[in-house]
Amino acid sequence: MPDNLAAWLAVLDQFERALDAADEQLESADFDRPDGPIPAQLRERAEAVLARQQLMIGGLVASRANVAREIAALRRVPTNPGGTPAYLDVEG
């Protein structure tokens, strides 16, 4: 068993918890990169975590672009000058 197996397991656990709780507020937690490469028996799990992270990043990029478009549209809405009515009373 590699010496750094426990350290890599802890890092992967931390990454998975962060992905599982993506919509929740988590305390910021630093992590120390374990020494040496990831053990071969954890490679598949690490690749799955990476794939989930990439999906999350893609979703965030798309959400950010949508918000930017909505903000741009709101900025194009003319503002109401002070003396002009903001609505038209059609009922009387």
C-alpha positions in Angstrom: 0.0 0.0 0.0 1.5 3.4 -1.0 2.5 5.7 1.8 0.3 8.5 0.4 -2.9 6.5 0.0 -4.6 7.8 3.1 -3.7 11.4 2.1 -5.1 11.0 -1.4 -8.3 9.3 0.0 -8.8 12.4 2.3 -8.4 14.8 -0.7 -10.8 12.8 -2.8 -13.3 12.6 0.1 -13.1 16.4 0.5 -13.6 17.0 -3.3 -16.6 14.7 -3.3 -18.2 16.3 -0.3 -17.8 19.7 -2.0 -19.5 18.4 -5.2 -22.3 16.8 -3.2 -22.9 20.0 -1.3 -22.6 22.3 -4.3 -25.8 24.2 -3.5 -25.0 24.5 0.1 -22.8 27.0 1.9 -19.5 25.2 2.9 -16.7 26.6 4.9 -13.7 27.2 2.8 -11.2 24.5 3.5 -7.6 24.4 2.2 -6.0 21.1 1.4 -2.5 20.0 1.1 -1.6 18.1 -2.0 -0.3 14.7 -1.0 3.3 13.9 -1.9 3.8 11.9 -5.0 1.4 10.8 -7.7 -2.1 9.5 -7.0 -2.0 5.8 -6.3 -3.1 3.6 -9.3 -6.0 2.1 -7.3 -7.5 5.6 -6.9 -7.1 6.7 -10.5 -10.6 5.7 -11.6 -12.2 7.5 -8.6 -10.0 10.6 -9.2 -11.1 10.6 -12.9 -14.8 10.4 -11.8 -14.3 13.4 -9.4 -12.6 15.3 -12.2 -15.5 14.6 -14.6 -18.0 15.8 -12.0 -15.9 19.0 -11.4 -15.8 19.7 -15.1 -19.6 19.2 -15.4 -20.1 21.6 -12.5 -17.7 24.2 -14.0 -19.6 23.9 -17.3 -22.9 24.5 -15.6 -21.5 27.5 -13.7 -20.1 29.0 -17.0 -23.5 28.6 -18.6 -25.3 30.2 -15.6 -22.9 33.1 -15.6 -23.5 33.7 -19.3 -27.2 33.7 -18.7 -27.0 36.1 -15.8 -24.7 38.4 -17.9 -27.3 38.4 -20.7 -30.1 39.3 -18.3 -28.1 42.1 -16.7 -27.3 43.5 -20.2 -31.0 43.4 -21.1 -31.9 45.2 -17.8 -29.4 47.9 -18.6 -31.1 48.5 -22.0 -34.4 49.3 -20.3 -34.9 53.0 -20.4 -35.2 54.7 -17.1 -38.3 56.8 -16.3 -37.6 60.6 -16.2 -39.0 62.2 -13.0 -42.0 64.1 -14.5 -43.3 61.4 -16.9 -46.0 58.9 -15.7 -44.7 55.4 -15.3 -47.9 53.8 -16.4 -51.1 54.6 -18.3 -54.5 54.3 -16.5 -56.8 52.8 -19.1 -59.7 52.2 -16.7 -60.2 55.7 -15.6 
